Amino acid sequence: MFDEINGQIISEILFGESFRVIREKKNWVYGINLIDNYKGWIKKIYLSSLPNFTHVISVIRSLIIEKPDIKSKPINYLPLGSLVLVSEITNNWAKIILSKKHDYGYGYISSLHFVKKNDNFKDWLIFAEKFLGVPYKWGGRDSIAIDCSALLQLSYSFSGVMLPRDSKDQLDFFKKSPVHSVKTNKNKAMNFKRGDIIFWKGHVGIMIDFKRIIHASGYHGSVVIENFEDADKRINSSYTLVT
C-alpha cells in the first residue's frame, strides 16, 4: 500500500485479507484494508475474489505448489499471517483455494503450516520469534521484510486480537484497553517479563524475557534480539510499558 500513487510504501496487504475500494484512478485503487482499517493505494491487478478463510499461515513462509508432491512446481509463497481456505487435507498436504486468476484455481501447502482461524495462543510471542533475521523495511508487513509495528501486529494477532497498523495507534489501543496496564518511564527502572510491549516515539518492541527485547530494527536492518538496555540507550527517549 502506498500513501499516494507511486509514493511511499506505508503498509502491505497479505493474501486473503479483504480490501474495500473507495475510488479508482487508472490502474490504481484507493481503499481500506478491512483487517486493520488501514487506508492506501494499491495496483488494481493485485485484487481478486476469494472465499472466506478457514485457516491462518503460522510459519514464516509456506510454499504453494501445483500438486501434493514435494517435487511439484512452485506457484508462489504465503507469508505468516496469510488467510487461506483449506478445502481438504490428504497425507499432510492441504489443498487451498486460490483466485480465479490462477490457471488451476487451487494449490497445495504443507498441512503443518497453518492453524485454525479461531485458534488463540497465550504465548503469541512465539510468532514474533519466527521473524528473527527477517530484513527491516519501512512499511513492510511480509516475511520478506517487515517493520516494527507490523511485527507486533502480526504476532499479536495470534492472541485473538488484531491491533492497528501503526505504533502510535497501537499504543492508543492499549491505553483504552481495560485488560492492560500502561506505564510511562520517568527515569527509573521497571521490571519486565515475557510479552511486555515497549513503545518509544516511533518505535515498538517486545520483551522476550526480563532483559531482552525482539524488534524490527532499522539500526540493525533486521528483526533482532538484543538487551533492552542497549536498545533503550541507543534510542535515547522515554518509553511506555504495556503489560
N, C-alpha and C positions, 0 to 999 in steps of 0.2 A: 504494500500500500504506500502511496506517495501523498505528500501534503498538497501537491498540485501536479498537473500533468508534467512528466519528466522532471519533477522536483526531487526533494529529499525523501529517501525512504524513511517512513515512520513506523511501519509495522509490516507483518506478513500474515496471510490467511492460510491456514492449514487445510489439507484435504478433508472434505466432509463438513466444514463449517458453513453456515448459512450467511449469505450476503444480500442485503436488500438494496436495490438500485434506487437512487434518488434522482439522478439526472445522467444524461449521456452527452458525450462530445466526441464525435468521430469514432475512433476505435477504443475510446476510454469510457469508463463509467465511474461516477462518484456515488458512494453509498456507505452503508454501515455494516460492520461485521456483527451479526446478532449474538455471537458468543460472548462479546465483551462491550458491545455498543461503541466500538472504535470506528471513526469515520476516515475515509480517504479515497484516493483514486486507484483503480486497477485497470489493466487491459481487459477488454471485453472477452478476448479469446480464452481467458482463464475461467470463465463462468460456464457452468453446465448444470444439468439436473441430476440429483442423486436421491435415493430413497432415505428414509430415516435410519440413523445409525443404531447399531446394537452393541458395538464394542469400541474400545479406545486403545490405540497403539501405546504400549507401555515399555518398549525398548527404545534405545536411542535412534534406531533406524531399522525398518523392515523392508526387505527387497520384495517387490511384486514380480512374479514370474508368470509366464503364459500357461504352464501346465504344472501339475503337482509332482514335479520331478526336479531334483537338485541340479540337473544338467539343462533344465529348460531355459529358454531365452528370457532375459530380464526385460521388464516393461518400464518400471520406474521404482521409486522408493517412497516410503511413508515415514515421516519423522515422528518422534514421540509426540503424543497428543492428537494425532490424526484420528478422525472419526470414521468408522467403517461399518458397513452392513455385511455381516458374515451369514452367508446363506446355507452353508453346510461345512462340516468338518469330517475329513476322512484320512486316517493314517497320518495324523499330525500335520495335515495340510488343511488350511481354511480357504474356502472359496469366497472371495469378496466381490461385491458389485462395483463396477467402475462406471464412468459416464458413457453415454452413447457415442462420444467422440472416439472412443477406442474401438477397434475392429471387433474385438471379442465381447466387449461389454462386461467382462469379468476377468479376474486374475487370481493368483494363489499366493498366500503368505504362510509362514510358519504359524501353527496354532498356539505356539508358546510366546507369541509376540504381542498379545493383547489381553485386556481384562474386560469384563462386562461393564457397560456404561454406568451402572449404578453401584459398582464396587467402590468403597471408600477405604482409605488407608490412614491409620493413625500416624504412622511414621512416613508421611508423604515426602520427607526429605530424601528418601532413597532414590526418588526420581530426579531430584536435582543432582545427586551424585553421579547419575548416569551421564551427565553432560560434561564431566570433568575432561578438560583438554579441548573441548569444542571452541573454535575461534570466536573472538568477540566481534560483533558488528552492530553498529548503531541501527536500531530498528529491526534487528534480526530476531526471528521467532521460530527458527528452524534448527534442526540438529546439525545443519551445515555451519551455521553461525548464529549467535544469539546475543542479546543484550541483557543487562542486569534485571530489569523488571520483567522481561519475558521468562527468564529462568525461574523467578519466583512464581509468576502467574501459572506457567505450565506445570511445575511440580506441585504447587499448592492445589491445583485443580483436582488432584487425585485424593484430596481430603474430602471432596464433595462440594467445594466452593470455587467458583470462577471469579478471580479478582479482576479489577480494572487493569488496563494495559500499562499505564504509566505509573512510576513510583510515587509521585505526589498524590495521585488518585487512590493508589493502594493504601497509603498512609491514612488518607481521609476515611477510607472504608473501615480500617481498623479502629480509628478514633470513634466511629459511630457504632462499633460492634459492642453488644452487651456481654460478650464472652471473652473479650481480650483486654489485657491491661497494657496501657501505653504510658511510658515514662520517658521524659527528656533528660538527657545527661547534662549535668551542671558541674562540670569539672570534678566529678567524683566517680570512683569505680563502681561498676554494677556487677552483679552475679549473673552469669549466663548459663543456659542449658540448651541441649539439642532442640532445634526447631524454633528457637527465638529468632526474631527478624530485626535487623538493624537498618534503619533509614538514616542516611546522611542527605544533605541537599543534593538532589540529582542522582543519587545512587542508593542501591539497596543490596544487602547480603543476608545470608542465613547462617546462624551458628550451627556447626555440626557436633560440637561438644562445648565444654565450658570455656575453651580458649581459642578454638579455631573456627574460621568462617569460610564458607564457599560463596563465591560470587563470580559473575561475568565481568571481568576487569579489563577496562580499556588500557590501563597501565601495563598489565601483563599480556594483553592481546588474546586472552582466552579465559575459559572458566577455570578457576584455580581454587585451591585450598591453601590458606595461609593463616598465620597467627593474627588474631583480631587486633592486637596492639600495633603490629606493623602496618596493617591496613588503615587503622584509625589515625596513626601518626602521619602517614602519607597524605590522607585525605584532608586532615587538619581542619576539621569543623566539628561542631557539636552533633550529636546523633540522638535518635529516638529509638527506644527499645520497645518492641511489641512482643508480649508473651501470651 
